[in-house]
Amino acid sequence: MPQAASGRDFRSLRVRRPSLSLFSRLRTLSSGVRLAALAAVGALALAGCNATDAEVARKANKPLSPQMLSLISQKEMAPASPILVRIFKKEAELEVWKAKADGTYDILKTYPICRWSGELGPKVKLGDRQAPEGFYAITPGQMNPNSSYYLSFNLGFPNNFDKAYGRTGEFLMVHGDCSSAGCYAMTDEQISEIFSLARESFAGGQRSFQVQAYPFRMTPKNLARYRNNPHMAFWRNLKQGYDHFEVTRREPKVNVCARRYVFDAQPDGGRSFDADAACPSYQVPPAVANAVAAKEREDEAQVAALAPSSPTAPVRTGADGGMHPVFLAKLKAQRGEGQASAFAADAPGTIPETTRPPLATDETDVSEDGGPAKPAAASVSQTAGITARPGAAPSPTAAAPAGSRVADAAAASQGSGSSSTLGRWFGGTQAPAEPEDVASAPLPPVKPSR
């Protein structure tokens, strides 16, 4: 097994030439996957260079658990098939969807979000503590195995839509550690499983996965309740993409023109989209356009029927973000019911300012010494393994699936047997088992103010 010399800085280590047998394995992959795999080979050889780097590699290369592999198989998916993520602030839920053989997506698992910050609504400027809303594409280079918050991936804010409105901010993440200041924070166990699902999908050839971040589930009931919110025009634009996915179960193609999102648009004459310019003439496939229009008419009729009896939600709650009830109950148990009145009635999962863990800056991933984070030493394409055998059957001894609903999603993944990644060819170590029940694990300690 090739090993890097110990006692040297991770970023300055030279890559050793992999064995010919490894290259012979890579020849069986498609050209796109092979290039990504070759880029990852050298860095994988560095996993044992010192304790810190070994820990980073261990986290990044943690194999999918037998329970997750069983769930994937049960849903007629493959470990290396593409993924798509949807986030809902008000409900504090993150969904991972996965492609089936016919190219359509099905829900794989729903994770309760441990913490998010800000109010419902888009992120506008650096320092507003808002978690972003919109459509974002996550590439391998946005995956950070070296995060101060266990593992993370960068949402890529601001995207073209955000830039068209002059919105500012950076390092907006989905990460672990259950501590948020402009991010979506999961538990370490949850982000580990999500990170591994993304890694395997990149190994299967997915160039980027889509994150759809919404203020709430785009149901008629929610639209009626928030009908007077000043962000409603923006949210209705997001709902168009939501509806495209709902009726097709395929990842909507996202473009921006005239400072709005357009979905599944095919421009006439090969013209391109410009976020600040008027939209070119374009068409949406008729079957998709008709299905979306029918859903919109039905939803609007329900909103009109609900509005007279539906009280409007407050524009601002005065609370800073929220958390899923499974974690909120744990927080209340740990800190006493005396603080219960501080939680806003409109959003029972919100966290008052007095209980949130402070960070060094509004939304940056901080370094271990409390300063702003430096760029990751290696992205997932450099540190995480690339699946050499996409679609490999799960172990016949895999445990029963945990289920895809949020009640089951509180169960964290566990360390499993042999990895399907190239990392095992370099003698990668197996991760220890994590706690089964996320809700039963203690919340992370509050970080000291800096």
Order of alpha helices (4+ residues) and beta strands (2+ residues): alpha-alpha-alpha-alpha-beta-beta-beta-beta-beta-beta-beta-alpha-beta-beta-alpha-beta-alpha-alpha-beta-beta-beta-beta-alpha-alpha-alpha-alpha
